[in-house]
Amino acid sequence: MYKTIVKDVGSEASAFSEENMIILFGDNAPDELIDYCYIIEINSIEGEITESQKVLIGDKTFEITKVGASVQKNLADLGHITLKFDGSTKAEQSGTLYLEAADVPNIEVGTELKIV
């Protein structure tokens, strides 16, 4: 339904790992944010992102627990969402895709991200 590749990793991108979150952004990331983001290809989304799906990051799979109201549009238009690995079932931030509670996986240039 959705697939992209990490093209670049900001120098401070792992800073949010302690908070169990990562920030994705397309090539158009603002200068003040680019160091904190994993830069991805902006690709189209086939269908609607729902809690019944999974996110694959490299060879690791994570259940989606909640989809923020802006996730679909932001991911399609900007490649910009936050992935939060806290198992939340309530969307406190509209641009966040909430995933099962887990450690943030290792992400590097070339890592594939999918929503299935």
TORKOL-4160 file (C-alpha; in steps of 0.2 Angstrom, whole numbers, padded with zeros to 4 digits, m for minus):
116
<pt num="1" X="0000" Y="0000" Z="0000"/>
<pt num="2" X="0015" Y="0012" Z="0003"/>
<pt num="3" X="0034" Y="0010" Z="0001"/>
<pt num="4" X="0048" Y="0021" Z="0002"/>
<pt num="5" X="0067" Y="0021" Z="0005"/>
<pt num="6" X="0078" Y="0032" Z="0017"/>
<pt num="7" X="0088" Y="0043" Z="0006"/>
<pt num="8" X="0098" Y="0052" Z="0020"/>
<pt num="9" X="0099" Y="0053" Z="0039"/>
<pt num="10" X="0101" Y="0069" Z="0048"/>
<pt num="11" X="0115" Y="0071" Z="0059"/>
<pt num="12" X="0104" Y="0072" Z="0075"/>
<pt num="13" X="0090" Y="0060" Z="0068"/>
<pt num="14" X="0093" Y="0048" Z="0082"/>
<pt num="15" X="0091" Y="0061" Z="0095"/>
<pt num="16" X="0072" Y="0056" Z="0097"/>
<pt num="17" X="0076" Y="0038" Z="0099"/>
<pt num="18" X="0076" Y="0040" Z="0118"/>
<pt num="19" X="0058" Y="0046" Z="0117"/>
<pt num="20" X="0054" Y="0031" Z="0105"/>
<pt num="21" X="0050" Y="0041" Z="0090"/>
<pt num="22" X="0058" Y="0046" Z="0073"/>
<pt num="23" X="0054" Y="0060" Z="0061"/>
<pt num="24" X="0052" Y="0056" Z="0043"/>
<pt num="25" X="0052" Y="0070" Z="0030"/>
<pt num="26" X="0053" Y="0071" Z="0011"/>
<pt num="27" X="0067" Y="0081" Z="0001"/>
<pt num="28" X="0058" Y="0097" Z="0005"/>
<pt num="29" X="0062" Y="0096" Z="0024"/>
<pt num="30" X="0065" Y="0114" Z="0031"/>
<pt num="31" X="0083" Y="0118" Z="0035"/>
<pt num="32" X="0079" Y="0120" Z="0053"/>
<pt num="33" X="0072" Y="0102" Z="0054"/>
<pt num="34" X="0083" Y="0092" Z="0042"/>
<pt num="35" X="0096" Y="0087" Z="0054"/>
<pt num="36" X="0083" Y="0079" Z="0065"/>
<pt num="37" X="0074" Y="0069" Z="0051"/>
<pt num="38" X="0076" Y="0053" Z="0041"/>
<pt num="39" X="0074" Y="0059" Z="0023"/>
<pt num="40" X="0063" Y="0048" Z="0012"/>
<pt num="41" X="0056" Y="0047" Z="m0006"/>
<pt num="42" X="0039" Y="0055" Z="m0007"/>
<pt num="43" X="0028" Y="0042" Z="m0014"/>
<pt num="44" X="0009" Y="0039" Z="m0017"/>
<pt num="45" X="m0001" Y="0030" Z="m0005"/>
<pt num="46" X="m0013" Y="0016" Z="m0011"/>
<pt num="47" X="m0028" Y="0016" Z="0000"/>
<pt num="48" X="m0031" Y="0022" Z="0017"/>
<pt num="49" X="m0019" Y="0020" Z="0032"/>
<pt num="50" X="m0028" Y="0011" Z="0046"/>
<pt num="51" X="m0025" Y="0003" Z="0063"/>
<pt num="52" X="m0027" Y="m0015" Z="0055"/>
<pt num="53" X="m0010" Y="m0013" Z="0045"/>
<pt num="54" X="0008" Y="m0015" Z="0050"/>
<pt num="55" X="0024" Y="m0004" Z="0047"/>
<pt num="56" X="0039" Y="m0013" Z="0041"/>
<pt num="57" X="0056" Y="m0005" Z="0044"/>
<pt num="58" X="0069" Y="m0015" Z="0036"/>
<pt num="59" X="0066" Y="m0033" Z="0042"/>
<pt num="60" X="0056" Y="m0028" Z="0058"/>
<pt num="61" X="0037" Y="m0027" Z="0059"/>
<pt num="62" X="0027" Y="m0016" Z="0070"/>
<pt num="63" X="0008" Y="m0015" Z="0073"/>
<pt num="64" X="m0001" Y="0001" Z="0070"/>
<pt num="65" X="m0010" Y="0006" Z="0085"/>
<pt num="66" X="m0017" Y="0023" Z="0080"/>
<pt num="67" X="m0017" Y="0034" Z="0065"/>
<pt num="68" X="m0016" Y="0053" Z="0068"/>
<pt num="69" X="m0029" Y="0063" Z="0057"/>
<pt num="70" X="m0015" Y="0072" Z="0046"/>
<pt num="71" X="m0004" Y="0056" Z="0043"/>
<pt num="72" X="m0012" Y="0051" Z="0026"/>
<pt num="73" X="m0011" Y="0069" Z="0019"/>
<pt num="74" X="0006" Y="0074" Z="0026"/>
<pt num="75" X="0014" Y="0057" Z="0021"/>
<pt num="76" X="0008" Y="0059" Z="0003"/>
<pt num="77" X="0011" Y="0077" Z="0001"/>
<pt num="78" X="0027" Y="0080" Z="0011"/>
<pt num="79" X="0034" Y="0063" Z="0016"/>
<pt num="80" X="0032" Y="0070" Z="0034"/>
<pt num="81" X="0026" Y="0060" Z="0048"/>
<pt num="82" X="0032" Y="0055" Z="0065"/>
<pt num="83" X="0033" Y="0037" Z="0070"/>
<pt num="84" X="0030" Y="0034" Z="0089"/>
<pt num="85" X="0034" Y="0017" Z="0096"/>
<pt num="86" X="0023" Y="0019" Z="0112"/>
<pt num="87" X="0008" Y="0008" Z="0109"/>
<pt num="88" X="m0004" Y="0023" Z="0111"/>
<pt num="89" X="m0022" Y="0021" Z="0105"/>
<pt num="90" X="m0026" Y="0039" Z="0106"/>
<pt num="91" X="m0019" Y="0052" Z="0093"/>
<pt num="92" X="m0012" Y="0066" Z="0103"/>
<pt num="93" X="m0003" Y="0073" Z="0088"/>
<pt num="94" X="m0012" Y="0073" Z="0071"/>
<pt num="95" X="0004" Y="0070" Z="0061"/>
<pt num="96" X="0010" Y="0055" Z="0071"/>
<pt num="97" X="0008" Y="0037" Z="0066"/>
<pt num="98" X="0008" Y="0027" Z="0083"/>
<pt num="99" X="0015" Y="0010" Z="0083"/>
<pt num="100" X="0016" Y="m0004" Z="0096"/>
<pt num="101" X="0028" Y="m0001" Z="0111"/>
<pt num="102" X="0045" Y="m0005" Z="0105"/>
<pt num="103" X="0063" Y="0001" Z="0104"/>
<pt num="104" X="0066" Y="0012" Z="0088"/>
<pt num="105" X="0075" Y="0001" Z="0075"/>
<pt num="106" X="0091" Y="0005" Z="0067"/>
<pt num="107" X="0088" Y="0015" Z="0051"/>
<pt num="108" X="0101" Y="0020" Z="0039"/>
<pt num="109" X="0102" Y="0026" Z="0021"/>
<pt num="110" X="0094" Y="0012" Z="0010"/>
<pt num="111" X="0082" Y="0006" Z="0024"/>
<pt num="112" X="0065" Y="0002" Z="0016"/>
<pt num="113" X="0049" Y="0007" Z="0025"/>
<pt num="114" X="0033" Y="m0001" Z="0020"/>
<pt num="115" X="0015" Y="0000" Z="0026"/>
<pt num="116" X="0006" Y="m0016" Z="0023"/>
